[in-house]
Amino acid sequence: MAIEIERKFLVDHEKWQQLAKPEPIHFRQGYIFSDEKKTIRIRVTDAEAYITIKGSSAGFSRSEFEYTIPAADGVQLLDNFAASELEKYRFNINYADKLWEVDEFLGDNQGLLMAEIELDSEDEKFELPPWVTTEVTGDKRYYNSFLSVNPFKNW
């Protein structure tokens, strides 16, 4: 079984603005199904699309299966089957030999900046970048599936 071990953090807006960043990837992301035990997600970029199935979280870990699908199929699945959706820009930043994925949310979630790091084990040590602030791992309000139906602007 494929396991994702991930931790999430908020990002300091001022430090983020001062940081030299790579070009972002635009994501359109929707949920065909989502509850506390599982989600089925479609994600589309300008060039690719993915279907992802995730299980419930236990600590920082959960099962995850992700497959590339044709981009046109991804758009059709989002347009015709997604119950909820969000958009964001993703910046991939290497810091202290680890990949950090920083999401700058758009639309009703605009103003939310969140960084994620995937680990090889739950007890793996890593260095926090200076632009990372509060850890929000496990706070369901920051799950993308939750944000797609309860956007940041309503908090």
Secondary structure as a PSIPRED ss2 file (coil, helix, strand):
# PSIPRED VFORMAT (PSIPRED V4.0)

   1 M C   1.000  0.000  0.000
   2 A C   1.000  0.000  0.000
   3 I E   0.000  0.000  1.000
   4 E E   0.000  0.000  1.000
   5 I E   0.000  0.000  1.000
   6 E E   0.000  0.000  1.000
   7 R E   0.000  0.000  1.000
   8 K E   0.000  0.000  1.000
   9 F E   0.000  0.000  1.000
  10 L E   0.000  0.000  1.000
  11 V E   0.000  0.000  1.000
  12 D C   1.000  0.000  0.000
  13 H H   0.000  1.000  0.000
  14 E H   0.000  1.000  0.000
  15 K H   0.000  1.000  0.000
  16 W H   0.000  1.000  0.000
  17 Q H   0.000  1.000  0.000
  18 Q H   0.000  1.000  0.000
  19 L C   1.000  0.000  0.000
  20 A C   1.000  0.000  0.000
  21 K C   1.000  0.000  0.000
  22 P C   1.000  0.000  0.000
  23 E C   1.000  0.000  0.000
  24 P C   1.000  0.000  0.000
  25 I E   0.000  0.000  1.000
  26 H E   0.000  0.000  1.000
  27 F E   0.000  0.000  1.000
  28 R E   0.000  0.000  1.000
  29 Q E   0.000  0.000  1.000
  30 G E   0.000  0.000  1.000
  31 Y E   0.000  0.000  1.000
  32 I E   0.000  0.000  1.000
  33 F E   0.000  0.000  1.000
  34 S E   0.000  0.000  1.000
  35 D C   1.000  0.000  0.000
  36 E C   1.000  0.000  0.000
  37 K C   1.000  0.000  0.000
  38 K E   0.000  0.000  1.000
  39 T E   0.000  0.000  1.000
  40 I E   0.000  0.000  1.000
  41 R E   0.000  0.000  1.000
  42 I E   0.000  0.000  1.000
  43 R E   0.000  0.000  1.000
  44 V E   0.000  0.000  1.000
  45 T C   1.000  0.000  0.000
  46 D C   1.000  0.000  0.000
  47 A C   1.000  0.000  0.000
  48 E C   1.000  0.000  0.000
  49 A E   0.000  0.000  1.000
  50 Y E   0.000  0.000  1.000
  51 I E   0.000  0.000  1.000
  52 T E   0.000  0.000  1.000
  53 I E   0.000  0.000  1.000
  54 K E   0.000  0.000  1.000
  55 G E   0.000  0.000  1.000
  56 S C   1.000  0.000  0.000
  57 S C   1.000  0.000  0.000
  58 A E   0.000  0.000  1.000
  59 G C   1.000  0.000  0.000
  60 F C   1.000  0.000  0.000
  61 S E   0.000  0.000  1.000
  62 R E   0.000  0.000  1.000
  63 S E   0.000  0.000  1.000
  64 E E   0.000  0.000  1.000
  65 F E   0.000  0.000  1.000
  66 E E   0.000  0.000  1.000
  67 Y E   0.000  0.000  1.000
  68 T E   0.000  0.000  1.000
  69 I E   0.000  0.000  1.000
  70 P C   1.000  0.000  0.000
  71 A H   0.000  1.000  0.000
  72 A H   0.000  1.000  0.000
  73 D H   0.000  1.000  0.000
  74 G H   0.000  1.000  0.000
  75 V H   0.000  1.000  0.000
  76 Q H   0.000  1.000  0.000
  77 L H   0.000  1.000  0.000
  78 L H   0.000  1.000  0.000
  79 D H   0.000  1.000  0.000
  80 N H   0.000  1.000  0.000
  81 F H   0.000  1.000  0.000
  82 A C   1.000  0.000  0.000
  83 A C   1.000  0.000  0.000
  84 S E   0.000  0.000  1.000
  85 E E   0.000  0.000  1.000
  86 L E   0.000  0.000  1.000
  87 E E   0.000  0.000  1.000
  88 K E   0.000  0.000  1.000
  89 Y E   0.000  0.000  1.000
  90 R E   0.000  0.000  1.000
  91 F E   0.000  0.000  1.000
  92 N E   0.000  0.000  1.000
  93 I E   0.000  0.000  1.000
  94 N E   0.000  0.000  1.000
  95 Y E   0.000  0.000  1.000
  96 A C   1.000  0.000  0.000
  97 D C   1.000  0.000  0.000
  98 K E   0.000  0.000  1.000
  99 L E   0.000  0.000  1.000
 100 W E   0.000  0.000  1.000
 101 E E   0.000  0.000  1.000
 102 V E   0.000  0.000  1.000
 103 D E   0.000  0.000  1.000
 104 E E   0.000  0.000  1.000
 105 F E   0.000  0.000  1.000
 106 L C   1.000  0.000  0.000
 107 G H   0.000  1.000  0.000
 108 D H   0.000  1.000  0.000
 109 N H   0.000  1.000  0.000
 110 Q C   1.000  0.000  0.000
 111 G C   1.000  0.000  0.000
 112 L C   1.000  0.000  0.000
 113 L E   0.000  0.000  1.000
 114 M E   0.000  0.000  1.000
 115 A E   0.000  0.000  1.000
 116 E E   0.000  0.000  1.000
 117 I E   0.000  0.000  1.000
 118 E E   0.000  0.000  1.000
 119 L C   1.000  0.000  0.000
 120 D C   1.000  0.000  0.000
 121 S C   1.000  0.000  0.000
 122 E C   1.000  0.000  0.000
 123 D C   1.000  0.000  0.000
 124 E C   1.000  0.000  0.000
 125 K C   1.000  0.000  0.000
 126 F C   1.000  0.000  0.000
 127 E C   1.000  0.000  0.000
 128 L C   1.000  0.000  0.000
 129 P C   1.000  0.000  0.000
 130 P C   1.000  0.000  0.000
 131 W C   1.000  0.000  0.000
 132 V E   0.000  0.000  1.000
 133 T E   0.000  0.000  1.000
 134 T E   0.000  0.000  1.000
 135 E E   0.000  0.000  1.000
 136 V C   1.000  0.000  0.000
 137 T C   1.000  0.000  0.000
 138 G C   1.000  0.000  0.000
 139 D C   1.000  0.000  0.000
 140 K H   0.000  1.000  0.000
 141 R H   0.000  1.000  0.000
 142 Y H   0.000  1.000  0.000
 143 Y C   1.000  0.000  0.000
 144 N H   0.000  1.000  0.000
 145 S H   0.000  1.000  0.000
 146 F H   0.000  1.000  0.000
 147 L H   0.000  1.000  0.000
 148 S C   1.000  0.000  0.000
 149 V C   1.000  0.000  0.000
 150 N C   1.000  0.000  0.000
 151 P C   1.000  0.000  0.000
 152 F H   0.000  1.000  0.000
 153 K H   0.000  1.000  0.000
 154 N H   0.000  1.000  0.000
 155 W C   1.000  0.000  0.000
